């Protein structure tokens, strides 16, 4: 029962060795992200997920913001720790671009008020929608031969991100996805026994 979709799911990996040798244009990548976000599922079709695609100077600026926030975040860090962090962030900046994923809290609140019976569920449903959209974009990039990983420097960088790109205050940053050419293949992946994770009953 193997299919092209299964192959793509397996092809989607966390790629940390990223570069700028991407054949697709900025316009093509943006159009791909728009198409995937538009058709990704959400509870009540409330379409809470938002995305910002950063290229070139904006991409570099994001990782400068990240470095500015994390370099002094741990006062007990050793020089080696700081250098390792600097190299890690530099590896993300070496990528071609970055996609920022958000959830629009204004929409979430509107649905909490409109459908009071399900009010407690709209926040977790929002996170599920964001996860689905993120996974779909990640897999679509993998189909194009573009590597990516998912990072979480929020909430440290939230306010600077909002101000730098003049984004609505209701957009809550959930993750950052650096993407680019695959310069180093991912290593082997260990799996927890699948029969302990998936059960089936007749």
C-alpha positions as a Markdown table, in Angstrom:
| # | Residue | x | y | z |
|---|---|---|---|---|
| 1 | Unk | 0.0 | 0.0 | 0.0 |
| 2 | Unk | 3.0 | 2.2 | -0.5 |
| 3 | Unk | 2.4 | 5.5 | -2.4 |
| 4 | Unk | 4.2 | 8.6 | -3.5 |
| 5 | Unk | 2.8 | 10.4 | -0.5 |
| 6 | Unk | 4.4 | 7.8 | 1.9 |
| 7 | Unk | 7.7 | 8.3 | 0.1 |
| 8 | Unk | 7.4 | 12.1 | 0.6 |
| 9 | Unk | 6.6 | 11.7 | 4.3 |
| 10 | Unk | 9.8 | 9.6 | 4.7 |
| 11 | Unk | 11.8 | 12.1 | 2.6 |
| 12 | Unk | 10.8 | 15.0 | 4.8 |
| 13 | Unk | 13.6 | 15.1 | 7.4 |
| 14 | Unk | 15.2 | 17.7 | 9.7 |
| 15 | Unk | 18.0 | 19.0 | 7.5 |
| 16 | Unk | 20.6 | 21.1 | 9.3 |
| 17 | Unk | 23.3 | 21.4 | 6.6 |
| 18 | Unk | 21.5 | 24.0 | 4.5 |
| 19 | Unk | 22.8 | 26.3 | 1.7 |
| 20 | Unk | 21.7 | 28.9 | -0.8 |
| 21 | Unk | 21.8 | 26.8 | -4.0 |
| 22 | Unk | 18.1 | 26.7 | -4.6 |
| 23 | Unk | 16.8 | 26.6 | -8.2 |
| 24 | Unk | 13.2 | 27.7 | -7.4 |
| 25 | Unk | 12.7 | 31.5 | -7.5 |
| 26 | Unk | 11.5 | 33.5 | -4.5 |
| 27 | Unk | 8.2 | 33.9 | -6.3 |
| 28 | Unk | 7.8 | 30.2 | -6.8 |
| 29 | Unk | 8.6 | 29.4 | -3.2 |
| 30 | Unk | 6.1 | 32.0 | -2.0 |
| 31 | Unk | 3.4 | 30.7 | -4.3 |
| 32 | Unk | 4.0 | 27.2 | -3.0 |
| 33 | Unk | 3.7 | 28.3 | 0.6 |
| 34 | Unk | 0.5 | 30.2 | -0.1 |
| 35 | Unk | -1.1 | 27.3 | -1.9 |
| 36 | Unk | -0.2 | 24.8 | 0.9 |
| 37 | Unk | -1.4 | 27.2 | 3.7 |
| 38 | Unk | -4.7 | 27.8 | 1.8 |
| 39 | Unk | -5.5 | 24.2 | 1.5 |
| 40 | Unk | -4.3 | 23.0 | 4.9 |
| 41 | Unk | -7.1 | 21.9 | 7.3 |
| 42 | Unk | -8.3 | 23.9 | 10.4 |
| 43 | Unk | -11.1 | 23.4 | 12.9 |
| 44 | Unk | -14.4 | 24.9 | 11.7 |
| 45 | Unk | -12.4 | 26.0 | 8.6 |
| 46 | Unk | -11.4 | 29.0 | 10.7 |
| 47 | Unk | -8.1 | 29.3 | 8.9 |
| 48 | Unk | -6.0 | 30.6 | 11.8 |
| 49 | Unk | -2.6 | 29.9 | 10.5 |
| 50 | Unk | -0.4 | 32.7 | 9.1 |
| 51 | Unk | 3.0 | 32.6 | 7.5 |
| 52 | Unk | 5.8 | 35.0 | 6.6 |
| 53 | Unk | 8.4 | 34.0 | 4.1 |
| 54 | Unk | 11.8 | 35.8 | 4.5 |
| 55 | Unk | 14.4 | 35.9 | 1.8 |
| 56 | Unk | 17.8 | 37.6 | 1.5 |
| 57 | Unk | 18.2 | 40.5 | 3.9 |
| 58 | Unk | 15.1 | 39.8 | 5.8 |
| 59 | Unk | 16.2 | 36.2 | 6.3 |
| 60 | Unk | 19.6 | 37.4 | 7.6 |
| 61 | Unk | 17.9 | 39.9 | 9.8 |
| 62 | Unk | 15.8 | 37.2 | 11.5 |
| 63 | Unk | 18.9 | 35.2 | 12.6 |
| 64 | Unk | 20.6 | 38.4 | 13.8 |
| 65 | Unk | 17.6 | 39.0 | 16.0 |
| 66 | Unk | 17.8 | 35.4 | 17.3 |
| 67 | Unk | 21.5 | 35.8 | 18.1 |
| 68 | Unk | 21.0 | 39.1 | 19.8 |
| 69 | Unk | 18.4 | 37.4 | 22.1 |
| 70 | Unk | 20.1 | 34.1 | 22.9 |
| 71 | Unk | 23.7 | 35.1 | 23.2 |
| 72 | Unk | 23.1 | 36.6 | 26.7 |
| 73 | Unk | 20.0 | 34.5 | 27.6 |
| 74 | Unk | 22.0 | 32.1 | 29.9 |
| 75 | Unk | 24.4 | 34.0 | 32.2 |
| 76 | Unk | 25.9 | 30.6 | 33.3 |
| 77 | Unk | 26.9 | 29.6 | 29.8 |
| 78 | Unk | 30.6 | 28.8 | 29.2 |
| 79 | Unk | 32.5 | 30.3 | 26.2 |
| 80 | Unk | 32.2 | 27.0 | 24.5 |
| 81 | Unk | 28.4 | 27.0 | 25.0 |
| 82 | Unk | 28.2 | 30.5 | 23.5 |
| 83 | Unk | 30.4 | 29.5 | 20.5 |
| 84 | Unk | 28.3 | 26.4 | 19.9 |
| 85 | Unk | 25.1 | 28.5 | 19.9 |
| 86 | Unk | 26.7 | 31.0 | 17.6 |
| 87 | Unk | 27.6 | 28.3 | 15.1 |
| 88 | Unk | 24.2 | 26.7 | 15.3 |
| 89 | Unk | 22.5 | 30.1 | 14.5 |
| 90 | Unk | 25.0 | 30.7 | 11.8 |
| 91 | Unk | 24.0 | 27.4 | 10.2 |
| 92 | Unk | 20.4 | 28.6 | 10.0 |
| 93 | Unk | 21.5 | 31.9 | 8.6 |
| 94 | Unk | 23.5 | 30.0 | 5.9 |
| 95 | Unk | 20.1 | 28.7 | 4.5 |
| 96 | Unk | 18.3 | 30.3 | 1.6 |
| 97 | Unk | 15.4 | 31.6 | 3.5 |
| 98 | Unk | 13.1 | 31.2 | 6.5 |
| 99 | Unk | 9.4 | 30.7 | 6.9 |
| 100 | Unk | 7.7 | 32.0 | 10.1 |
| 101 | Unk | 4.6 | 30.3 | 11.2 |
| 102 | Unk | 2.0 | 32.1 | 13.3 |
| 103 | Unk | -1.5 | 31.6 | 14.7 |
| 104 | Unk | -4.0 | 34.6 | 14.6 |
| 105 | Unk | -5.3 | 34.9 | 18.2 |
| 106 | Unk | -8.0 | 37.3 | 17.1 |
| 107 | Unk | -9.7 | 34.5 | 15.0 |
| 108 | Unk | -9.2 | 32.0 | 17.9 |
| 109 | Unk | -11.0 | 34.4 | 20.3 |
| 110 | Unk | -13.8 | 35.0 | 17.9 |
| 111 | Unk | -14.5 | 31.3 | 17.6 |
| 112 | Unk | -14.3 | 30.8 | 21.4 |
| 113 | Unk | -17.0 | 33.5 | 21.7 |
| 114 | Unk | -19.1 | 32.3 | 18.8 |
| 115 | Unk | -19.1 | 28.6 | 19.8 |
| 116 | Unk | -19.0 | 28.7 | 23.6 |
| 117 | Unk | -19.7 | 25.0 | 23.9 |
| 118 | Unk | -16.3 | 24.3 | 22.3 |
| 119 | Unk | -14.4 | 27.3 | 23.7 |
| 120 | Unk | -11.8 | 25.3 | 25.6 |
| 121 | Unk | -10.9 | 23.5 | 22.4 |
| 122 | Unk | -10.1 | 26.3 | 20.0 |
| 123 | Unk | -6.5 | 26.9 | 21.3 |
| 124 | Unk | -5.5 | 23.3 | 21.0 |
| 125 | Unk | -7.3 | 23.1 | 17.6 |
| 126 | Unk | -5.4 | 26.1 | 16.5 |
| 127 | Unk | -2.1 | 24.4 | 17.4 |
| 128 | Unk | -3.2 | 21.3 | 15.5 |
| 129 | Unk | -4.0 | 23.5 | 12.4 |
| 130 | Unk | -0.5 | 25.1 | 12.7 |
| 131 | Unk | 1.1 | 21.7 | 12.9 |
| 132 | Unk | -0.7 | 20.4 | 9.9 |
| 133 | Unk | 0.2 | 23.5 | 7.8 |
| 134 | Unk | 3.8 | 23.3 | 8.9 |
| 135 | Unk | 4.1 | 19.6 | 8.1 |
| 136 | Unk | 2.4 | 20.2 | 4.7 |
| 137 | Unk | 4.8 | 23.0 | 3.8 |
| 138 | Unk | 7.8 | 21.0 | 5.0 |
| 139 | Unk | 6.8 | 18.0 | 2.9 |
| 140 | Unk | 6.1 | 20.2 | -0.1 |
| 141 | Unk | 9.6 | 21.7 | 0.2 |
| 142 | Unk | 11.0 | 18.2 | 0.4 |
| 143 | Unk | 9.2 | 17.2 | -2.8 |
| 144 | Unk | 11.1 | 20.1 | -4.5 |
| 145 | Unk | 14.4 | 18.9 | -3.2 |
| 146 | Unk | 14.6 | 21.7 | -0.6 |
| 147 | Unk | 15.7 | 20.9 | 2.9 |
| 148 | Unk | 14.4 | 22.4 | 6.1 |
| 149 | Unk | 14.2 | 22.2 | 9.8 |
| 150 | Unk | 11.9 | 23.5 | 12.5 |
| 151 | Unk | 13.2 | 25.9 | 15.2 |
| 152 | Unk | 11.5 | 27.5 | 18.2 |
| 153 | Unk | 13.1 | 30.7 | 19.4 |
| 154 | Unk | 9.7 | 32.1 | 20.3 |
| 155 | Unk | 8.8 | 33.8 | 22.6 |
| 156 | Unk | 12.2 | 35.3 | 23.0 |
| 157 | Unk | 12.1 | 37.0 | 19.6 |
| 158 | Unk | 8.4 | 37.6 | 19.2 |
| 159 | Unk | 8.3 | 41.4 | 19.8 |
| 160 | Unk | 11.3 | 42.1 | 17.6 |
| 161 | Unk | 9.9 | 40.0 | 14.8 |
| 162 | Unk | 6.6 | 41.8 | 15.1 |
| 163 | Unk | 8.1 | 45.2 | 15.0 |
| 164 | Unk | 10.7 | 44.5 | 12.3 |
| 165 | Unk | 8.1 | 43.3 | 9.8 |
| 166 | Unk | 5.2 | 45.4 | 11.1 |
| 167 | Unk | 3.0 | 42.3 | 11.8 |
| 168 | Unk | -0.3 | 42.4 | 13.7 |
| 169 | Unk | -0.2 | 42.0 | 17.4 |
| 170 | Unk | -2.7 | 39.2 | 17.3 |
| 171 | Unk | -0.3 | 37.0 | 15.3 |
| 172 | Unk | 1.4 | 34.6 | 17.8 |
| 173 | Unk | 4.7 | 33.2 | 16.6 |
| 174 | Unk | 4.9 | 29.4 | 16.8 |
| 175 | Unk | 8.0 | 28.4 | 14.8 |
| 176 | Unk | 10.7 | 29.3 | 12.4 |
| 177 | Unk | 11.6 | 27.1 | 9.4 |
| 178 | Unk | 15.0 | 27.7 | 7.8 |
| 179 | Unk | 15.1 | 26.2 | 4.3 |
| 180 | Unk | 17.6 | 25.8 | 1.5 |
| 181 | Unk | 19.7 | 23.4 | -0.6 |
| 182 | Unk | 20.7 | 20.2 | 1.1 |
| 183 | Unk | 24.4 | 20.4 | 1.8 |
| 184 | Unk | 24.6 | 17.5 | 4.3 |
| 185 | Unk | 22.3 | 14.5 | 4.4 |
| 186 | Unk | 20.5 | 13.7 | 7.7 |
| 187 | Unk | 21.8 | 10.8 | 9.8 |
| 188 | Unk | 20.0 | 7.6 | 10.6 |
| 189 | Unk | 16.8 | 7.9 | 12.5 |
| 190 | Unk | 15.8 | 5.7 | 15.5 |
| 191 | Unk | 12.2 | 4.7 | 15.9 |
| 192 | Unk | 10.2 | 3.8 | 19.0 |
| 193 | Unk | 8.5 | 0.4 | 18.4 |
| 194 | Unk | 5.5 | 1.3 | 16.2 |
| 195 | Unk | 3.3 | -1.4 | 17.7 |
| 196 | Unk | 3.5 | 0.4 | 21.0 |
| 197 | Unk | 2.4 | 3.7 | 19.3 |
| 198 | Unk | -0.4 | 2.5 | 17.0 |
| 199 | Unk | -3.1 | 0.0 | 18.1 |
| 200 | Unk | -5.8 | -1.5 | 15.9 |
| 201 | Unk | -9.1 | -3.2 | 16.9 |
| 202 | Unk | -11.8 | -5.1 | 15.1 |
